Amino acid sequence: MCGTDNPRLDTEVLLAHARGCQRIELYTRFDEVADDEVRTAFRELVRRRAAGTPVAYLVGHREFYSLSFQVTPDVLIPRPETEFLVLTLLDLVKQSKIAGRPVDVADIGTGSGAIAVCAAKHIKDCRVTAIDLSAPSLDIARRNAATHGVSGKIEFVESDLLSGFTPEPSFDFIVSNPPYVMEQEYENLPPDVRDFEPRLALVAGPKGTETIKRLLDQSADRLRETGWLLFEISPMLVDAVCELIEKSNCFVSPSVTKDLAGLARVVSVRKS
């Protein structure tokens, strides 16, 4: 399939969707002949994919941390790199000494709810607050929480970061995959990202650190003593982000987690 990084995978996912089966079934049922309805549906999916529409939007879901999440053009498509944010959160929760009450986690910019749902699924005793500026995104997040049986552990709040919350400490962990694309980078993003995924979830501003700076400023007042803030970054921003943290005087020196490519991907800071 022209213009894609993995044309065979895209083709298999789209064909399985057109046939209403799992991708593995394409191999176990290879001798079946597709009827005209399936052929027509598949051709239309291929046409739209060739025009740039991401596969996840065409089939309506994306796997993240071994769970399937509904996605629409209202939300950013969850990516494998963001799984390192979940892993870091779960490791820090295990190391924490919180006892006698649930762990309070805020997921800022929840989008599809992938991080919030994973936190609710994998942290035994927790309360998750899923926050997003976009009401349509929160609707998708609610559906995904219901699908995975964790609606009772998640509160959904429409807010611009933490601006809708009172300043007293509320959370043990604040986690976020914030916008961090620089405005000058935006036009150079792959077309299936730039032209289809929500710009609001991608672009932070001229420097790429604008949202992260606001996140640092607001989190300092809303984290409990020795609470943690962790967020995803662009590897290109690691030095600028560490400088912002140092200037804030509210957090202990940052820890940086690298992804499978060896690139800085997650920054974790503990409230001082």
N, C-alpha and C positions, 0 to 999 in steps of 0.2 A: 504494500500500500504506500504510494508515493508520499513523501514528506513526513513520515513518522519514524521514530527511533527504533521501534520494534514492530514492523509491519505484520509479521506472522502472529505475534501475540494479539495485536489489535484485531486482526482478521478472525482469529479463533474466538475471542471474547464477543465480537459482534455476531458471528454466526451462531454461537451458543445462545445469545440473547434472542436472535430471530427465531431459533428453533424452540426456545423455552426450555432449555436443558442446561446442565452443568458443563463446563468446558471439557472435563474429562470424558464426558459421554460422547464427544465428537470422535474419540478414538475407539470407544467400545461399541459405537453404533455407526461405524464408518461406511457400512454397506447399505445404509438406508438412503433412499433418494428423496431429496427435499421437494415438497410440493410447490406449486406456483405461488401460494401465499407466502411461504417462507422465503422463496427466491426474491419476491418483490420487496419484502421487508428488509432482507439482507442488502439488496442493491441500494435501497434508500439510506441505510445506515452507512454503507461504504461511501456513498456520495457525500453525505454530511461530514464524515470523518475526513475525506479528501479535501473538503472545504475548510477544515481546521477545527471542527467541534471536538472537544476532548471526549475520549471513549467513556469516561466516567459519567459525563452528562448524557451521553447517548443511551447508556444502559441504566442510568439512574442510581448507581451505587458504586462504592469503592471500598476495598478491604483496607483496614488499618488495625494494627496490633491484633491480627487474627479475628477481627470482627468486621462485619459488613455494615457500612453506613450509607444511608440514603444521601444523595447529593443532587443539587440543582444549581443552576447558574447564580443563585442567591448566595452560595457559600463557596469558599475556597475548597479545592479538592485536597483531601488529606494526603500527605506525602510520607514515604518511608523515613525521611530524615527527621520528621517530627516525632517518630516513635522514640527517639533518643530523649526527647523531653519527658515522655511518659516514664521511660526507664529511670531517668534521673530522679523524677518525683517519687517513684516507688522505693528507690534505694534510700532517699532521704527520710521518707516516712518510716522505713524499717529502723533507721538509726535514731529516730526521735524518741524521746522519753515521755510522750504524752500518755497519760493514764487517767482512767476514771471519767472520761468524756470522749465524744467523737472527735476525730481530727477534722478541722475546718479547712477546706480547700476552695480557693476561688480560681476559676478558669476564665481569664479575660480575653475577649474576642473569640468566643467559643465556636462560632461558625456552625459546622455540622454537629457540634457537640462531641467530637471524637475524643478529645482529651478528657472532658468532664465524664463521659460515659466510662472510659477506661479507668479513671480514678475511682468512680463509684463501684465498678466491677471488681477491682483488685485491692482496694483498701477496705478491710472488713468493717471497721467502725468509723464511718466518716459522714460528713455533711458537705456537699459540693454546691457552690454557687456558680452557675454558668451565666456569664455576662456578655452581652453584645449590644452594639449600637443599632443593629439591624433587626427589626421585628420579624421579617421573613426568615432570617437566619435562625432566630430563636424558635420559630415554628418547626423548622427542620430538626433542630437539636432536640426539641420535645418529642418528636416522632421517633428519633433514634434512641432516646432514653427509654421510651415505651417499648420499642422493639426488643431491647436488651434487658428489660425488666428492672430498671433502676430509677424509674420516675420518682419513687418515694424518697430517694436519697439526694435528689437534685432540685434546687430552686433556680428558676430562670428569671433573670433580671435584665431589663432593657436600660442600658446606661453607657455613657461615653467613658470607657475605662472604669475608674472607681469614683467618678465625680458624683454619682448618685448615692454614695454611702456616707454616713457620718464618720468623722475622723477617728473615733475611738477604735482601738485595735479589735479586729474581728476575725482575722484568719491566721492559721498556723503556716499555711503555704499559699502563695500566689503564683500561679503558673500562666504563661501566655505564649502564644505564637503571634506576635504583633506584626503589623506592617513594617517592613524594613528595606523596601526597595527605594533607591534614590530616584527622583524624578527624571534625571538624565538617563537612567538605566531603563526606564519603562519602555521606551520605543524599541529597545534592543532585545526585549524579552521574546521568547518563542511565540509565534503568532497564536498558538492554541492556548497560551496563558494570557497574553496581552489582550487579545480580542474577545475572550470568552469568560475569564474568571473576574470576579468583582474587584475593580480598581481600589476600592476603599480598603480591602483586606490586604492589598499588596504594597501600595505606595505610602511612604511615611512623610516625605518632603524632600527638599534639596539635599540634605545630608544623609538621609536614611535612618537617622537616630532620633528623630523628633518624637515619635511615639514612645520609644524606649525611655527617653528622658522624662516624659510625663509619667510613665509607668514607675520609674524609680522614685520620683517626687511623691506620687500619691501612695505608693506601697509603704513607704517609710512610716506613715501615720496609721496605716491600717493593718500592719502585721503585729502579731503578739510578740512579746519579748523573745529574742533569739529565733523568730520566725524566718522562713526562707522565701525569697523571690527567685524564680527561675524562668528563663525565657529563651526562645530560639532567636538566633541571629544569622546574618550573612557573614561568612568567613571574612569578607573584606572589611567588616566593621568592628572586628574584635578589639583592635587597639583603641578606637574611638569610644567604644562602649566601656572598656576598662577605665579610660580616663574620666568618663562621666561618673562612674561608680566611685572613683577616688575623690572626685570633687564633691560628691554628695555628703560625705562624712557620716552617712547613716548606716553603712554596710561594711562588713568585714571583707577583706580582699577576695575578689571573685575566683571561682573555680570554673574552668572551661572544659567542657566535654566535646570530644571530637567524634565525627561520624565515621562510617566505614571507609570513606575516602581519605581519612586523616585530616579533615578540615574542621575548624572550630565551628560548633553548631549550637551548643547550649551553654548559657552562662548561668551560674548559680551563685547567689549572694545571701549571706545570713545577716539579719538585722543586728547591728552592734549595740 
